[in-house]
Amino acid sequence: MFEELSVLNTRPPVYSQVTTPDLWTDPHISARMLAAHLDPHVDLSSYRAEHLEKIAAWIISRFHVRPGLRVADFGCGPGLYTTRLARTGADVTGLDLSSRSLDHAESLARADGLSVRYLEQDYLSYRDEARYDLVIMVMRDYCALTPDGRRALLRTVRAHLDSGGSFAFDVDSAAAMAGVREQAAYAPSLMDGFWSDRPYFGFHNTYRYESERVSLDKFEIFETDRTRTYFNWVRYFTPDELTGDLVDAGFADVEILGDLTGAPTAARHRSSPPSPSTAEGRRARAVRSPPVPRPGRARRWTPPSGPSSGLRHEAPQAARARGHGLRIAAIRPTPGRLSALARRGSVYPASVRCRPAPEFDSVRNTCVRKA
Ligand SMILES: C[S@@+](CC[C@H](N)C(=O)[O-])C[C@H]1O[C@@H](n2cnc3c(N)ncnc32)[C@H](O)[C@@H]1O
């Protein structure tokens, strides 16, 4: 027993295993996830109703979502944003792995008489002839990806954005990691039967990986006839790290905000330039110095604000952090979120210009579900 518990409590190497899809496709877990999505009072799989409405309203106004605008929601879940965006008359596509969530999204669209295109699809490998003016990804899914996954995602987004198109998404800020404590917990039916409708014993370990700025929640679920392990990785970003990912992927005009409601607008500040001797500094200069003139936006950011949640960590000082400005030179250690807006770079070298990937195959890769 001691040996087994030692193995169970051994820190896994960072990103050693990825199980994210299992969370969204397992019949029992996906049902619990859907219930969490639809609970208007909690920030679990989706943000709570009040915040969600603000995000939808801000996206609509910020990107002038209107009839004919082509919008894709990557990881659309049960269609809470796709439905709201489609009501403007925009041409909306939702992508998700979870057929259960997509069924719900389709039923919402039908009830509203909306036409939304839903694709049961992995956004890391999605390839389609469609081009979008706007891609959104809400609820900090970017943080759950491995570095390779993040690169694949950004490649996919960029490949499907039309010239001048924008990508808007949110992440956990570096400061949010302060709220993560290493711990180990055990319970019969851990998390009130979340993991199975049959009897089970669950172990939950939380680990911090300081230099990678990553946390892991590992869940080991023991049933009579099977044992499952789930890895929930979260990467926490500084504005420069996030900008760096985007610039490396060929995006330009990167703007970092406090969250996807665009608030608090009064707290946006221009960044102090990173040192040109660092990789971040070199990337930042790449953003600021395009080879052809364009009306570039300054890189701006606000303090991280608001809670992380769900299988992620609650942010204890979220309420206090919300709405307070911060002049950036360093990121204040308060928990919270950031969001990034980036445009497909039209100023990048031809070698990374947008073109369909060689493996492009719209029939094989796309399962179209029509509402
Ligand atoms: C945290 S939920 C957010 C859902 C939605 N954006 C919202 O805020 O209501 C993440 C969603 O992304 C989906 N998802 C996760 N990984 C995915 C992948 N590789 N490709 C497509 N969808 C994915 C999940 O099925 C889930 O519906």
The ligand as an SDF file (V2000), in Angstrom:
LIG
                    3D

 27 29  0  0  0  0  0  0  0  0999 V2000
  -14.2490   25.4120  -20.6260 C   0  0  0  0  0  0  0  0  0  0  0  0
  -15.3400   24.9380  -21.8950 S   0  0  0  0  0  0  0  0  0  0  0  0
  -15.8030   26.5000  -22.5730 C   0  0  0  0  0  0  0  0  0  0  0  0
  -17.0010   26.4270  -23.4500 C   0  0  0  0  0  0  0  0  0  0  0  0
  -17.4680   27.7780  -24.0160 C   0  0  0  0  0  0  0  0  0  0  0  0
  -16.3900   28.4750  -24.6740 N   0  0  0  0  0  0  0  0  0  0  0  0
  -18.0680   28.6160  -22.9400 C   0  0  0  0  0  0  0  0  0  0  0  0
  -17.3670   29.4700  -22.4140 O   0  0  0  0  0  0  0  0  0  0  0  0
  -19.2490   28.4190  -22.6370 O   0  0  0  0  0  0  0  0  0  0  0  0
  -14.2210   24.2860  -23.1160 C   0  0  0  0  0  0  0  0  0  0  0  0
  -14.9040   23.7100  -24.3370 C   0  0  0  0  0  0  0  0  0  0  0  0
  -13.9100   23.4160  -25.2870 O   0  0  0  0  0  0  0  0  0  0  0  0
  -14.1430   22.1310  -25.8150 C   0  0  0  0  0  0  0  0  0  0  0  0
  -12.8330   21.5910  -26.2220 N   0  0  0  0  0  0  0  0  0  0  0  0
  -11.8020   21.2500  -25.4410 C   0  0  0  0  0  0  0  0  0  0  0  0
  -10.7500   20.8530  -26.1980 N   0  0  0  0  0  0  0  0  0  0  0  0
  -11.1580   20.9550  -27.4840 C   0  0  0  0  0  0  0  0  0  0  0  0
  -10.5480   20.6850  -28.7340 C   0  0  0  0  0  0  0  0  0  0  0  0
   -9.2850   20.2300  -28.8170 N   0  0  0  0  0  0  0  0  0  0  0  0
  -11.2570   20.9030  -29.8560 N   0  0  0  0  0  0  0  0  0  0  0  0
  -12.5420   21.3430  -29.8110 C   0  0  0  0  0  0  0  0  0  0  0  0
  -13.1750   21.6240  -28.6510 N   0  0  0  0  0  0  0  0  0  0  0  0
  -12.4980   21.4290  -27.5090 C   0  0  0  0  0  0  0  0  0  0  0  0
  -14.8230   21.3620  -24.7180 C   0  0  0  0  0  0  0  0  0  0  0  0
  -15.5830   20.2870  -25.2260 O   0  0  0  0  0  0  0  0  0  0  0  0
  -15.6610   22.4440  -24.0700 C   0  0  0  0  0  0  0  0  0  0  0  0
  -16.9290   22.5060  -24.6400 O   0  0  0  0  0  0  0  0  0  0  0  0
  1  2  1  0
  2  3  1  0
  2 10  1  0
  3  4  1  0
  4  5  1  0
  5  6  1  0
  5  7  1  0
  7  8  2  0
  7  9  1  0
 10 11  1  0
 11 12  1  0
 11 26  1  0
 12 13  1  0
 13 14  1  0
 13 24  1  0
 14 15  1  0
 14 23  1  0
 15 16  2  0
 16 17  1  0
 17 18  1  0
 17 23  2  0
 18 19  1  0
 18 20  2  0
 20 21  1  0
 21 22  2  0
 22 23  1  0
 24 25  1  0
 24 26  1  0
 26 27  1  0
M  CHG  2   2   1   9  -1
M  END
$$$$
